[in-house]
Amino acid sequence: MFNLDCNQMNILIWTYHRVLPKASSAAVSADEFERQIAYLAESGYKSIGPAELELFFNGKLPLYDKYTMLTFDDGWADNLIWATPILKRYSAKAVLALNTGLMNKEGRTIRKDGNYEIIDSKKALEESVYGKSSRSFLNWNEILDMKNSGLWEFQAHGNSHFGCYSKFGRIKGFFPEKPHWTMEYALGEPPFPGAPKVSFGSTLADKRTVMGSDLKDSLKKASGDAEWTRLCQAHPAPVEILETDEEFETRVETDLTECKKTILETLGVETSSLFWPWGQSSDASVRIAKKCGFKMLFTMEKDIVNRKTSPDSIPRIAAPANFADFKRQMTIYSNSIFRRIKKFF
């Protein structure tokens, strides 16, 4: 893909989570996914991985070929069931960023018995992060099956996947009408009526927090969205920081090292790339990741990748759920003028 203004090669990196028979939260339907992959193949795009991307940054990929990268986050079992056959049909390759803390530890052989129940993404994440069930995620035998297919390569997505309260800018609603799977962790206790749903911050990006006890007490005594909103926005210190800088660094380094070690010991793969949960990082977490040996760090900032892109902050674009939007995104991000306009909306 070339920038239409200066003939400079650009690469779009697409982010997926789930591929299911029908589109749902965090999932693209199998039919739409196939249309997207077919379109890329018919348009002459070659799917690459982090090793080729590193060559691209160093000016060692052929200039006049067209490249894209297909990335999947977390390690959902449906990536094996529905995405893999489509990748195979079009000789496309993908990168699976594994969150090793989510992996399935239960016995199951999908290819032999089809034993896979489709669970809502938010419910599935809640089950897994709190240790109830990892049934929606891949187990290591299934991941080895994917590795042996030659269609997938594997990189790191951390060993935990929690979010915390950081600021209460735009409140999206309140429990129980607006639940969120990380809310219990962010509150430090089970959710209660009036607990706010916000854009939670990744605990691999910033220090662990919990909602302040006095704010929780006030919310429990109040009722109604208007009063809950007022209490959240008026409180001078809505969260309590639970870690020092040193404790944060130790926790994140331990988390990333564990992810890297598990993938190496289980798959024999030395991971060089880290795909941040929710695409979120900080100056401190970037420094820690580089200390752990990661060469390329991927965000969810919507933009193209070119030779000027910093390996410390590589943007990705969430793949739309329908084909028309997918083509529209390709058009927008292929043109620098359209990209600049897009950032204002």
N, C-alpha and C positions, 0 to 999 in steps of 0.2 A: 504494500500500500504506500502510495506516495502523497506527500503534501502537495496539493495542486498549485500552491503559490511559489514554492521554491524547489520543487523536484527532489525533496529530501525524503528518504525512506522513513515511513512511520509504521509502527506495529500496534495493532489493537489486541489487548489481552482480555479475554472474556471470562467472566466468573459465573460458575454454576454451583448449585448445591445439590439439588435432587432432580432426577428425571423419572417421572411416573406416568402411568397410563393417562391420567387427567391432571391438568395444571392445578396447583393448589399453593398454599403458603410456602414460599421458598422453593417451589418446584415448577419446572418446565414440563409440559406434556411430551411424551415420547415422539408424537407426530411432529410437534413444533421443533423439537430438538433435531429431528432428522431433516426437516426443511432447512434449518440453519446450517447444519453440517454439509448437506448436499449443496447448498448455495456457495459456501466457502470453497468446496472442492471444485465445483463447476467454474468458479471464478478464478481458479488457479492458485489458491492459497495453500501454502505448506504449513502444517502445524508443527511448531517447534517446542522445545523444552528449555529449562534454565541454562543448560550447557550451550545450546545454540544462541540463546539470548546474550550470554556472556561474550560469545564470539562476535555477535552483532555490535555490542558496545565497544569491542576492540577493533571494529572495522574489518572483520575477517569472514563475514557472510557475503555471498555474491549479491551485489547491489541491486540487480534488476529482477531478482526473484521476489515473490510476494509471500509474506509471513504473517501468521497469526499464532496465538497461544490460547489453548483451551484449558482452563483451570477449574477444579472442583474442590470445594472446601468441606472439611469435617471427616468424611469417610462413611457416607450413607450406603447401605446395602443395595439400594436401587441403582447405584452407579454401576454395579456389576450386572444386575438383572436387565435393565433397559438401556443404559447408555453404551455399554460395551459392544453389543451386537451392531449398533448404529455406527460406532467408531470403526468397527471392523469392515462394514460394508463400504465405507468411503476411504479406507486406509488412512484414517486420521488418528493422531495420537493426543493424549491428554495428560495433564499433571494433576495428581490427587494430593492435596495438602492434608495430611493426616493429623487429626487431633488425637493423640494416643490415649488420652484420658476417656475418650468416648467409645473406644473400641469394644466390640462384642466379646464377652468372655463366656458366652453360653454356647453349647454345642449345637451346630446346625450345618446342614449341607444344602445350600439353596439349589444348586444345579441338579441334585439328585431327587429331592423331595418337594421342591417349590415351597418350602415352609417359610413364607414371608408374609406377614400381615402389614398392610399399609397403615401407618399411624400418623396422625397430624404432626407436623414438624415441631411445633412448640411443645406438645405433649411428649413427643419422643425425646427432645432435648432435656425436658424436666426429668423424665424417667432416668435418663443416663447420668446427668450431672449429679443427681442426688443418690446414685447407686441403686435405684430400684430395678431397672432393666435396661439393657443395651440392645434390645432385640432389633431396633431399626438400623443398627450400624453394622459394618463389616466386622467379621472376625479375621484372625491372621491367616487362616487357611484360605479364606476367600480372597484376601489381599494377595497372597502368593499366587493364587490362580490368575488374578489380574496381571500381576507382574510377568508371569510366564506367557501371557498372551502377546506380549511385546507392544501392546497398545498404551500402556500406562507407565508413567514413572512417578516416583513418590518423593514428596518433600514435607517440610514441617509446618504444623499449624498449632504448635503448643501442646501441653499436657493437661491443660485445664481450659474451661470455656465459661467463665463467669463474668458478670457485669456488676458494677456498683453505682450508687448514686454519686454524682459529682456536682451537678448544678440543676436547677429546676427552671430552665428557660421556658420551654414549651411542654406543658403537661398534656399528655395524650388521653388522660382519663384516670379512673380510679378503680381499684379492686372493690368488688368482684366483677364488675362489668368489663373492666379492661385488665385482665391478668397478664402476667409475663413470667416465663419460667425461671428467670434469674432473680425475681423479686424477693424470694425468701432469703437468698444469700445477701442481697443488698440491704434488706431490713435487719438481718441478724435474728430473725424469728419468722414464723409462718405469716403469710399475708393476712391482713385484716381489712374490713371495710374502711375505705378512705386512704389506703396506701396508694401513692401516685405511680402511674406508669409514665416513664420519661425515656429519653434516649440514654440508656445506661452506658457507662464507660467501662471498657475492658480492663480487667485487673492485671493484664500484662502490659498495659500502657501507663497506669498510674497506681498510686498507693491504695491499698485496701481501705475502704470506708464502710460505715454503716450509718443509717439514718439516726440522728440524735434522739436520745430517749425522751427528751422533753417535747420534741416535735411529734414523736409517735404518740405520746400520751395525749397531746392536744388533738391530734387527728382522730383518735379513738373516741374522744368525748364529743366531737363535733359530728355533723351530718350534712350531707348534700354537697354537690360538686363545687358550688360557689364558695362555701365556707372552707372546704378542704383546700381549694385553690388559694384563697386568701392566706390561710395559715402557712402553706408551703412557700409562697412568694414573699411573705412578710418576715419570715424567720431569718434572723441575722446569721445563724450558723446551723444550717439544716443537716449537715453530716459531721460525723466524728471520724477523724483519720486514725487508723489503727496501727500504722507502721511508721518507723523512722526511715530515712533515706537508705540507711544500711540494710534494714530488714527488707525493704522493697527490693533492693538490688539482689540480696541473697535469694529471696523467694523466686524472682523472675529468672535468675541464672539457674537455679535448681530446676525450675519448670522446663526451660528450654533445653537444658542439658539432658534431662530425663527423656524428653521427646526425641531428641537427636540420638541418644543412646539406644532407646527402644527400637527405633527404625533400623539402626545399624545392626543390632543383635538379631533382630527378627527377619529382616529382609536382606541384610548384607549391603544396604544402601547408605552411603555417606551423604547426608543432606547438606546442601550448600545454600538453600533458599528457605526463607521463613515467610509464610503468608500470615500476617497478623489477624487474629480473630477480630471480626468486624472492620478490618482494615486499620485499626487504631494503634498508634504508637506515640511515643514521646521522645524527647532528646535523650532522656535517661535510658529508656528501654531500647532505643536504637544502639546506644553505646554498649549495653549489656549483650544484645544479640550479636554484635560484631565481635565482642569478646568471646562469645560461645562458638565462633567460627563461621557464622553465616555471612556469605558474600553479597547476597541480594535479598532485599526486604520489600515485600509487596503490600500495597495499601488497597483501599477501595476508592481512591480519588479518581473521578472520571476524567480520563485524558488519554492521549496517545503516548506511545513510547518512541523516542528517537535517540540519536546518539548523545544528545545533551541531557537525557534523563539521568538523574542520580540513582545509582544502584541501591542507595539507602532508602529510596522512596519511589518505588515503581508502581505506576497507576494501573488499575484494572477497571473494567466496566461490567456491571451486573448485566448478564444477558437477559433481554426482555422475554416475557412469556409468549409473545406472538411474533410471527415472522415479519409482519409489516413494520413493527417497531424495531426489530433487529436490523432490517435494511436501512431504516431511517437513521438509526444510530451510526451505522457504517458511513452513511453519507455525511452526517454532521461532523463526525470526528475525522473524516478524510480532508476536511477543508478548514484552514486556520480561522477564516472569518466566521464560519458557522460555529466553530468551537468557542470563540470569544463571545458570540451572542448567547450561546447555550449557557454559559457560566452565569449569566445575569438572570436566568429563569430557573 
